[in-house]
Structures are given as structure tokens and as C-alpha cells.
Amino acid sequence: MLFFILAVLRDTCFVSFNRENVSSECRENNFWMQTRKMSTLLYMSKQRVSDNMVLCVITGNNCSATPSSTLNLKESDTNYMVFHKSTGNCSVTCVRPKEKCKTKKFDEVQCKDIRDGEHFIINMTLSPVNCYNCYNATKEPKQKISSPSLRNTDEDHINPVKASQAMKKMSSLVSEMNETSASVSMGEVKGILVKQEDPMYFEQFSFGYTNSTINIVQNLEKLNGFSRSVTVSKEAFEKVYNSTNDTSFAGVFWFPNFAKDLKNSTVLNNEVVAIEMGAFITNLTEKIYLNYRNINKEGASASCQSWGGEGSQPNWTTDGCLTIEQGQNITCECTHLTFFAVLMSPPNITISDEDLSYLTYITSAGCGLSMFFQSVALFIHFLIRKNKASDATRILIQLFIAMFLLNFTFLTNAHIANLRNTVGCQLMATIMHFSMLSTFTWFGVMALHLCLQMYMAKSIIISHYILKVCIVGWVLPCVVVAVLFSLGKYGEQVIHTSGGKDVMMCWIGDHNVHYIVNIGYYAVVFVFTFITFIVVLRWMVYLKSTETDTDWLGLSAKKMVAIFGLSCLLGITWSFAFFASGPLRVPSYYIFSILNSFQGFFLFLYYYKTSRVIGATVEDSSGSGKSSFSTINMNFKPHINPYANQKQH
């Protein structure tokens, strides 16, 4: 029985096969056949799998002719991923390797007996035809090259000038390579060289570095197992080939104990990475990635920077590199090739030990007191006066619930963080962030309710009004938090003090996300609530002035409490967070902590005084047709909107 292989579309090649012998006339085309356990196996290189070809195997007696003449095979028949056809004693099975094998991952079981793990295996005997990926997820370089050390015995650090000169000589080392990859040792400096000769089969290469060992990584998912890794894009190899018209290569080297720059900058682990490809490469759209995993930053901030190799000392710059910090991982995205390093800035000392202790006592007492009075308000509402509450009171109760959850998570946050349980800390940070965003949202909802009351003058006639505002108040923050949780933005955070007494808490690990989401979200709410506060305050002054109460403009204690209660109701006191910088930083911390930790207590007093839940009957604005103005009833009767009949200017 004879077997034949034919490449139909791009190349034509026959490989005759029987039980005892396999001819090798097509091995130069990177594919061949053999049998193993009564199976017909077709071996193909990764390059040939990427070709748009069709391969056919003919089985039967006296089938020495081509498939086209023996089986009347048409080119249109091979448009499918797998095709089978029989005539007489002969049958042909055709397969498109590019379509059949493109989604296959490394198969350790099927490939365990393969010594050269750089091929795809297509089992043509199985029905359906199957493909196995035998490209090892990680592999060592095929060749070893040694070069003189870059550091003399009397030197403490690697000389930058010698390092730059060594990288410029990589082309000569590539000319000595007999294989497509080689590990290079220059004393304590370790590196790897890979070359690609045929531009038709150029591909990106990734390298994993751990314990002074560098491996070629085929599967990007396996990069997570390396403390350091570098990915050189396919575009970089193509640019090198277009500029030199010669073999494209990439050299990646790790330099430990690199010399300091003029600014004596702190470099992560004193470690510098250099990438050399024998040509000047810049403005890459497919970026070069350098990954640093499980880095103990100790509160310091990271910055990916590069140096072009000029001068006697490094001159680090951020040009062309983007820094991405995710928890304990740092990723550098760069558009050029040169020397790279991660410069670490010392942690910002945010507060002194003494101030931290005082603020902790203030917030603990304030949050505890607020939770108690919020519980009283919730008890009164749900068990006594729920059915008689106005819409404004119901909205205020939703705000109480959000603030109660925020106070509770704040008080328990440090205890959870000290447990050093990653999952528990992520959940705590998620719940605390949700409660804070919900609190901000309910501030905005309350401002919207006041605007609607002023605009409609009487009751708010909107179907399912409370249900709709509840969806906005609870679902919107939930969506934001769900997205951040899926992106892994929550975790442990350290608050640094001048005395070295660091405090752990569960919060957002990415500072950029914190500023964009939290500060940005509150800024939008603050603008709306502050405008509402000014409008309501002006209305209150206008209404009092119509009653000839000239004392309204005075600063009586009762009226100041009313104004302060309204500002708490709209969350304006949170704006002190914006002033927590420069010389106002510490005073702002105290004002912010006092006002917002005791905010629940202040709002309870406001709720008790203005909602008339205790000792008075509250008219339901949704059913009575009258508006008591619920939460802003400052002993004056409701009036028609004073702005309704004003002339338009």
C-alpha cells in the first residue's frame, strides 16, 4: 500500500511512503509523514502551517498518479477545511493546515515523545482529521555563546559605555550562530539572540527571564510564570529587514548592577534591559512590552524610562514609553529599541504619625456615632412612619442606607487589610467603593428632587418615581464597581507616615483609576449639587423677604444650622477633599474627617427637625396634592415657584 502527499495550491510535492521506508525528498519544504501506532501522521513546521496551502494524502493500491488524474480532484473541492473522496481502490483526504491548526494550543500528551518540539502534527487517519500543536510553550535556546565580561574585577557596577559598545556588536555574534537561537553570557550579563531569515514567516518573539535563565516563550499565557519578560513585535523584525535587507535578529539582555545616572536615580533592582536588532527602530505601532511581576514597590511609584546609549552615564527619559501599574505588576509599553529601566520614586509621605492617630480617633468616633443615629432613623422609618413618609424623606432614607454601609466598611477596612487575605481585601474594597459611589449618587438624586420640587411647585407627578431614582442610585454605582472589579483594580494599599508607621487598607490599587473615577465622579456630582444649593438658598431668601422678615439675612444660629444641614444633605462637605494639597493638606484632612465622619449624625438632626416624622404628621407629597417641602421645611409655608412668572431677559 502506498501513500502520497500533495501540496495543491502553492507547492507541489510528493512523498511516497510504505511500512518500512519514508522518502525524504520533501523535507526541505518543512513537512513529511510517518506512521505511529497504525496512524498516518503528517509533520509540518509552523511556517508551512501559516501558508495558504492544501495537503492531500492518497491511500490505496497502484495509486501512483496524481490525485487530479486518479480521483478527478478539482481545486474547488479543496475549499473546505477537510475534504475526503474515494474512487475504486484509491481515496484522498485533503486538509487545510492553516484553518485546522490555527486555534490549537500546545498538546503535551500527544507531543511527549517528539524530540524536536517545533512542529504541528496532523493525524490523517482519524475521522475527523485532527491537528496537534507540538510547539513547546517554553523552550531553551539551541546554542550557547560566551563573550568577555563587561565588568573588571575592580569595578562595582557595569560600565554603561562598555554595555553600549557590547550591544552595538551583536551583529557579529549573530554571524557566528549556527542555529536560529542562542543564549549569550557576558559574565554576569545574560542575554538571548534569535534570528529570522524569511520575511514571509516573521513572527513576534517573547522571552522569559528568571534566576539568570532566559527561555523563548511560545505561549503568551506562560509569560505569567516569569518574573521578567520581554515581547518583541513582528513589526520590529519587519522594519529591520526592510532597512538592512538581511537576516533580522533580536538581542535581549539583562544587566544587573548597572551604574547610576547623574541624578543617582533609584532603578528597580539596579536592573537594566537592553534590546538590540542591528538597526535604528522607532515609532513602532506594535509596541515592545517589558513586564515585571510580583514587585514589592513598598509604596513607591514606578516610571518606565529609556536611554539611547550615548554618554558615559545614563540619561533616563520617559519619551516613547508608557508605564502601566496593576497591583504588584509593572508593564512598560515602548515604541523604540534601546536600554530600558524602571525608575522608582520614593513613597509620598502623606501625613505624620500624630496626625494619623488623631484623625483615626475622630473618624472612628464620628462613624460610630453616625451609624448609631442612622440606625435610629432607619428604625423610625421602616417600623413606625414608612407609610406616611414623603418622597423626599424616602430619598433621604436611601442616602442613610448608603452612608451606613460606607461607615461600616470604613470602620472594618483596616481589620480586613491586616488579615492579608487577598480575596477578602478585594471584596472589602469593592463594597466600600460601591457604598461611596452610591452615597455620591444619592447626593445627586437629592439635588435633582429639590430641583423638580422647585420646578413643579407642587407634587412631583412622575410614574414610579421612587423606583426610578432607586435604580439610578444603586445600579449605576454597581456597574462602575463591577467593571473595576473585573479589571482587578481592587487590592491592598499602604498609607505612609513620616514616622514609618504605615497603615494598610483595602482600596483601589491604581492611583489613576482613583482620581478618574472617584474625584471625577464626585466633581460632576458636586457641580450639580452646588448649583442646586445656591438656587435653593436664593429661593429661601426670596421667600423670607416676601414675608418682610428682614432678619433672614442675619446670621442667627437657627438659620445657619438650616444652611449647614442643606449642605450636608447635598454632600457639599466632601468638596474639602479637593483642597487636600500643599499647605492646606493637613487642615483639610481634619475638616474633611470631622464633617464627613459626623455627617450621618448631622443629617439625623436635620431629618428629625425638618421631616416632621416625630411629633408631627407628614403629608405624602405623592397623594395629597400639597408639598410640605419635607426635608427643607424651615418654618415657612410652601409658595408657588417664584421664578415661574419672572420676565425672560
PyMOL commands that set and color helices and strands:
alter all, ss='L'
color gray80, all
select helices_A, chain A and resi 27-29+46-49+67-71+75-79+97-101+160-168+170-175+199-201+220-225+234-244+268-270+353-388+391-418+422-456+465-486+511-546+550-553+557-569+572-579+582-597+599-610+630-632
alter helices_A, ss='H'
color red, helices_A
select strands_A, chain A and resi 2-7+31-36+39-45+55-60+82-87+90-95+119-123+130-133+138-139+143-146+181-186+189-196+205-210+213-217+228-232+248-255+272-276+288-292+301-307+321-326+329-334+339-345+490-495+503-508
alter strands_A, ss='S'
color yellow, strands_A
deselect
rebuild
show_as cartoon
